[in-house]
Amino acid sequence: MRIKNCFLLFMLLMSSVSLSLANKPVKRVILFTIDGLHWEAPQKTHMPVFNSLIKEGTYIQQSYVILPHHPTIGDYSKYNSCSFPNPVLHQGTLFLSDENKMIQEYFSPKEQTAFVVNTVAYKSVGRGFTTLIMDDLLTDAEVVDQSIQIMKTQHPVFMRIHLQRPGQRGFDISQMDKDSPYYNNIFAKGSPYVAAIENADIQLGRFIHYLKESGKWDETVLIITSDHGQSNIGWHALFDENAWRTPLLFIGAGIAKNRVLPYFEHTDIAPTIMGILGRGIPRINGGGGHFIDAMLINGNKQAAYPEHIKILNNQIKEYGYLKAEMMMKSLSNLRLLNAIALLDNSASGASFYHQDRILEWYKAGTTEQLIQTNNTVLEKMKKLLNDN
């Protein structure tokens, strides 16, 4: 009996130790973004560090970002210097406004935050960081050097590290002519995109080595992803579905190991970071994301996901193609010209919330209502094409 009781006591002790380790407070969340990371890059390139981490954390092979449109004209460009997914990520909502707080502003200035990136293109999402380094001249390796130095001298509760070179090399390939060996193929032999991705993996390994060597690894959650995907021919055109999808990996304190989730969208990254850190989770507005706990050891991995961004991206793409079809048919049917003009006229009822109206998306009230309105307009367009 005494042996049995001792065994039970030992098991209870071990379970309490395991529970305490699982519930160990997270001191920081670090968002490590590799620009233009294609969702197939871990399989098609040599990324041993990233691939070794998949079994150590929770993995989403294809996480969804809002279509990565990057207009430099119009109202959006007055307040935003980077593509749609970046303010959406930092504000945690599809309903963008320069009055929305960004995730770093929930911590700063009372707590330290940091953003290190080798381009000034992200200046519009840099507001509120206590340490901000944006330098076009830095290499990806130097971005990691600067990040490690910050970790040595400061205590950021939230940090974003962004390696820009892979996305730049993808854009370079998209502009090459037919004589290039990488024409229309970012994964071609000798591709500068592949070289940049593989170097980013090396830099990821360097940063993780520092976290482990310094004793910070066990109190850190690391999120590895991108701000957008990459077209097979390079860059991130808004209607290219590969530009909407990118890998996403959670790893670290309290994160479930060897778990795979079928879907995630980047509006939920900011509130999920807040939740992981045990902070209050603000509901920004009707387009705001949610704290998703499915990657936590004791989280609800079976929770249903509405897939709002995937649906919305496809709606916007379909709208573009239907409108183009109406334009072509209007060459022989003038009634369709009237119909096209009325698409952007409130006299015809609901108007479609496309990419050029992103700053008006809030008028829909909620993401669900935005999708419903768009669906109504799409059905009307299909009927017009069918009837004419």
Sequence and secondary structure as in RCSB ss.txt:
>XXXX:A:sequence
MRIKNCFLLFMLLMSSVSLSLANKPVKRVILFTIDGLHWEAPQKTHMPVFNSLIKEGTYIQQSYVILPHHPTIGD
YSKYNSCSFPNPVLHQGTLFLSDENKMIQEYFSPKEQTAFVVNTVAYKSVGRGFTTLIMDDLLTDAEVVDQSIQI
MKTQHPVFMRIHLQRPGQRGFDISQMDKDSPYYNNIFAKGSPYVAAIENADIQLGRFIHYLKESGKWDETVLIIT
SDHGQSNIGWHALFDENAWRTPLLFIGAGIAKNRVLPYFEHTDIAPTIMGILGRGIPRINGGGGHFIDAMLINGN
KQAAYPEHIKILNNQIKEYGYLKAEMMMKSLSNLRLLNAIALLDNSASGASFYHQDRILEWYKAGTTEQLIQTNN
TVLEKMKKLLNDN
>XXXX:A:secstr
 HHHHHHHHHHHHHHHHHHHHHT    EEEEEEETT  TTHHHHS  HHHHHHHTTSEEEEEEE S     SSSH
HHHH SS THHHHHHHTBSS  TTS  GGGGTTTTS EEEEES STTGGG TT SEEEE TT  HHHHHHHHHHH
HHH   SEEEEEE HHHHHHHHHHT  TTSTTTT TTSTT HHHHHHHHHHHHHHHHHHHHHHTT GGGEEEEEE
 SS   TTSS  TT GGGTEEEEEEEETTB SSEE S  BGGGHHHHHHHHTT      STTB     TTBTTS 
TT     HHHHHHHHHHHHHHHHHHHHHHTTS THHHHHHHHTT GGGS     GGGGGGGGGGSSHHHHHHHHH
HHHHHHHHHHHH 
